[in-house]
Amino acid sequence: MIKNSLKLFGKVVLFVLLFSSLSKAQTFVFLKFSPQNTKVSKVILENGTLNGRLIFKKLRINKPFKEYFLGSTTGELRLNLRVSSIFPKTNLTFPINLSCKLNNTNSLVIGYLIFYLKNGKLNVNLKCTSPAGFKGFNLILGRDEDHKVIWVIDKNKDAVVFVKPLNFEPLEIKKSSSGSIYVLGSRRLILIDPHNLEVESVIPIPALESATYFTLEKGNILVLSSFDKKLILIDGTDGSLLVQKWLNLTPIKSFFDPNSNEVFVLTKEGSVLVYDLNLNLISNFKLSGYPVALTRDDEKLYVGDSLGWISIYDVNNFELIRKLKVCNEVEDLKKLNQDTVLVLCKKGTLVFLNTNNDLLFQRVHYPYDFCSFVVDGTSGDVYISTFNKKVLVIDSLGTQKKAEIPVGGVINEMVSLP
């Protein structure tokens, strides 16, 4: 621990502590605001640069406690910014210039910039911590579109142990039946080795201006484009174009059922299109709202929409069996086990649906805005990402919160390894 500077501004003392540790060339910087004085309601940061690159012009940090991901850099971390408006009705401003030189390339460093008041002193800490790194294969991988990274959570430790940087915005992440990890960019798919998270290959996406979603089939990959209103089927090895299909609807998501070899495409206009493996249309039907998620079992198809309804269809003829109003807005749904579908509602509600009688048997609420979830196939635990930049770990009944894992961004989608 190195004392970096000590300056007096009237009655406010700026006390900066610099922590250093082992690092990797790639460094991630976060911002935490944890005031311990009720008189401090906000801090305004201006003209923040990271290694000379502007990362924000003005950033308001309000109570309660918040954490901000500022960006990533390489080699040496040099953070410059100006602080203003710490106390109500004051115009106190002062610069902060911090650095942390990173020499060792053996491990990842996560940097946190932390503001807090204690005993009348304003403390600003630049703290660099080095996670132990991931070992083994019991992981959750979560894509973060905003920060272009994949967060790696160790399920044994319930903690972030690694951050995988990407040089593009990750639009989707999927796990194949063989365990390989695919990440979609607007013009490419990358294949990641699940054992070391290194990129194995890059598959270019042909015939689309911008891809938005993809689904893994048996050896092939279905790619959707909401911009082009188009579906393409490409070879899963070299990306060569096999089939392309233009639509008069806007495709947003797709789902492949390996048992029936059917592909379900959800559209912005509220339709569900059903195709065979060669993209021949089998059926289509209309929902009352905007479809957001779909899952199925041997007998029934479950579709959740933006109005909070679950529509249940017979998979043999796609006739509607029943509709259930479960909440105000469905965010995601998946099969939890043989007899249960778990519905994730945006405003913190979990709904458990018995697939034997299609009745709701459990409803649990948490004080978070939910984003997505994944089920650990070994333990049955459910990992839920939130817009509050946390991942909740709950049991399969939803009644026990086992852990709350802070992350530096919103995880849009997760996969579970193995």
N, C-alpha and C positions, 0 to 999 in steps of 0.2 A: 504494500500500500504506500503510495507516494503522495505527499501533500503538494498540490499543484499551484495553488494561489490563495491568497487571503487579502480581500479588499474591503474597505469600509465605505458604505454609501449612506450617510446620515446615520440612522439607527439600524440599518439593515446590514448584516455581515454576510458576504458571499464566501462560502467555504467550500472549496472544490476538492474532492478526493479522487484520485486516479487509481484504478485497479487494473492490473495487467495479469495475463496468464498465457498459457500456450495457445496458439492460434493456428488457423489454416489461412491460406491466401484469401479465401472468401470470408467476409465478415458481415454480420447483420446487426443493425442498429435499431434500438427501440427507445421509446420515450415513456417514462412513467411520471405521473403527477400524484403525489400522496401528501397533501397538506395536513399538518397536525395542529392547525390553528384555524378556528372558525371564522376569523376575520379575512382569511384568504379565500376568495370565491373563484378566482381564475388566474391564469397566467397567460399572457399573449407573447408568442415567439414570432420574431420577424426575420426574414431574409436568411433562412437556414441553408447552409451549404455543407455538403459532404465531399471532402477532397476536392473542393473548388466547384462542385456541381450543385446548382440550386435545386433543393428538394422541396422547399415551400417558401412562399412569400409571407404568409401570415397564418399562424396556427393558434387557435384558441383552445386552451386546456381548462375545462371546467370541473368542478366537483360534481359527483363523487369521483373517486380514484379512476384514472384512465391510463391506458398504455397505448403507445403509438409505435408502429413500425415505420422507421424513417427511410430505410433503404439499405443497400449493400455496397460494399467497396472492396478493394483488394489491397493487400500489403499493409500500408499505414492508414490508420483511421484518424482523420482530421475533421473535427466538427466545429463549425463557426456559426453563431447566431446571436441575435440581440433579444434581450428580455425586457418586456414593458408591462405596466399595469398589474403589478403584483398585489398591491393593497388598494382597496376601494378609494376612489377620488384622489388618486396620486398619479403622477406622470413619471415615475421613476423608471429610467431605462439604463441598461448597461450591457456591454458585450460579454459573451462567453466564448473562449477559444480553448478547446480541449483536444488532446491527441493521445493516441495509444499506438506505439509502434509494434508491429507484429512481425516477428522474425521467424519463429518456428512454423513449420508447415505440417505438423503431425496431427493437429486436431482443429475442430471448428471453434470459433469464438462467437458468442452472441453478446453484443454490447447493449447496455441499458443506460439511458440518460434519465436520472431520477431527481425530481424536485420535491423538497419537503421543508416544512418549518419545524424547528425544534428549539425550545428555550430561547425564542426570540430571534433565532438565526435562520436565514434562508440557506439551505444546503442544496448544492447541485452536484450530483455524483455521476461520473461516467464509470460504469462498472462493466467489466468484461468477464464473462464466465465461460468456461469450457466444458460443455457436456461430455459425458464419458464416451459418447458414440454408441452406435447400435451394434449389438451382438446377437447372433441367433436369427430367428426367423419369425418371431412372435410380435408383429408390428401392425400399426395402423398407418396408412399413407393417406394424407389429405392434401388435395390441391387447393392452392390459394391463387385465384386469378389476379387479384389486385397487385400482389407482390411478386408474382411469377416464381413461386417456389412450391415445393412439396414438403409439408411438415411430416416428420417421422416420429411417431409415438410408440414407445416401448410398452406393450400391454402388461409386462411383468412389473414395471416401475410406475406405470401411469404418469409418464412424464415425456416431454419432448426431448429426444436424444440426438436429433440431427435435423438439418434443414438442407434440402436438395435444391440448389438454384437452377433455374431454367432461363434460356435466352429468348423465351417467347411466352405469351399468355396461355396457360394451360386451360383449355375449354372443357375437357372431360378427362377422366381417368378410369380405366377399366382393368380388371384382372381376367385373364383367359382361363380356360379349364385346366391348362397345364401350369398355371401359376405365374405366367409372364405378365408384366405390367405394360400397358399401352397408355400413352398420354397424347391427347389431340391438340394440335395447334391449328391455325386457320388454313395452313397450306401443307401440313406435314403430320405424320404420326411418328412418335419415337417409341422404341421398344426398350424397356429398362429391365436389367437383370435384377430379380427380387432379392438376391443374396448380397449384392454389394451396391445396388442402386446406380450402377454405371450404365451408360447408354450403350446398348448392343448394336442397334441399327436405327436408321432413319428412313421412313417410307414416305416418299413424296405423294401428295394427293393430286390426281389429275382432274381435269374437266370441271373444276369448281373455282369460283372466284374467292369464296371463303367458306370453309367448313364450319359447322356449328355443333354437330353431335355425331357420335358413331356407335355402332353396336358390333360386337364380335360374333361372327357366325362360325360354322364348321370350316375352318381354313380360309374363309373370306371375311371381308370387313365391309359393312354397310355404313356409308358416310352420308349425312344429311347436310343440306345448306338451306337455312331459312332465307338467306339473301337471294339465292338463285332459284328457290322453290324447286329443288331438284334432289333426287336420290342417286347415288352411284354405288355400285358393288365393285370392289377391287380385290385383287389377289392379296392374301395376307402376308405373302413373302416379299414380293417385289413391287407391289402397288399398281400393277398393270390393271387397266380398266376392263372390266368384264361386262357390266350392264350399266346403262344410265337411263334415268326416267325423269321426265319433266312433269310437274304437277300444277294444277290450278289452285292448289292450297299451299299453306305455309307449314312445312314440317318442322317440328320443334324437338321431339324426342322419339326414340325407338326402343323396342324391347324384343329380344330373340328368345323363343322358347325351344330349347334343344329336344324336347320330347315330341313335339308336334312338327318341328321344323318350320314354324311360322314366324313371321316378322310383323310386329305391330308398330305402326307409325302414328304418333299423336300429332295433331295439327292445331295451329293457332285458332282456326275457325271452329274448333270443337268437334272435329271428326276423328274417328279412329279407323285407319286403313290397315287391312290385313293382307300380307303378301306371302307367297311361297319363297323358297330360297333363290329363285331366279327373278324375283320381283314381278311375278304375275299376280295381279290383284285377285284375291279370293273373296273378300267381303269388305264392306265399310258401313259404319253406323255413326250416328250423331249423338253428342252429349248435350246436356243443358248448359254447361259452363265450359270454361277453358281447361282442357285436360292437362294435368301436371305430372301424374305418375300412374303406373300400371304394373300389375303383377297377376299371376295366374297359378292355378293348380291343375289337377287332371280333369276337373269338371267345370270350373268356373273361372271367369275373368273379372278382376277387380280394377276399376278405374276411378281415380280420385280427381276432382276438379277444383277450380279456383273458388267456387261458391260453397265449398265444404261438403259436397255430396260424394258418396261412394256408390257407383253404379255397378251392379253385379250381372254378368251375362253368362249364358250357357255357351261353352266353348264349341259345341257341336254345330249350333245354328246361329250363334251370336244374338239370340233373342234376350231381351231384358228380363231378368228374374225379379229383381227388386232394387229399390234405391233407398239409401240411408243418409239422413242428414247428420253428420258427425261433429261438425264445427263450422267456423266461419270461413276458413280457408285451409285446404289441404296443401301441405308442402311436399310430402313424400309418403310412400307406402311400400312395404315389402312383406314377403312371407317371413314370419318370425320362427315358426316351426310347422310341423305337419298340420296342426289344427288352428293356427292363429295367423291373422294378418295384423301387422302393427301399422297404424296410421299416425303420421307425424303432422300435427297442425301448427301453423306458423306462430301463434301466440302462446306457445309453451304447453299445449295440451297433447297428451298421448292417448290414443284410442285403440283398444284391443278388440278385435273382431273374431268371433268363433266361426270358423269356416264350415262347421258341421251344420249349424242352424242359421248362420249369417246374422247373429245377434251380437250386440255389443255387451261385453261382460266386464270391462274394466275401463275406467277413465281416470287419468292421473294428470295433474297440472304442476308445472314448474315455472318459476318466475324468470323465464328467458324467452327470447325470440328464436325459435328453432330454424335451422337451415337444412340439414340433411342427417342421415344416420346410416350406420352399417352394423350388422350383427356379427359378433365373433362366433364362428362356426364351432369352436371348441368349447368355450365356457357358456355360450348363449347370452353373454352380456351384450348390451346395446350401447354403442358409442354415438353420441348425438352432438353434432357441431351446432354452434349458436352464433347469432349475429353479435353477441356480446364478447366474441373472441375467446370462447372457452369450449372445451369438449367435455360433456358430461358422460360418465360411465354409470349405467344403471343395470339392475338385474332384469331378467327376462319377464318379470311381472310389472316392472316399472315402478315398484313401490320403494325400492332401496337405492339411494344414490351412493355408489361406491367410491367415486372420485370426481373431482372437478379439475380439469387440466387446463391451465392458461396457455394460450398460444398467441403469437404476435399478429394474427390476422384472422379474417373470416375464412374458415374452411368450407368450400363450396360443395365438395364431394369427397367421399372416403372409400378406400378398399381395405380389406383385412387380410393379413398374411399370417399363417398359411391359408 
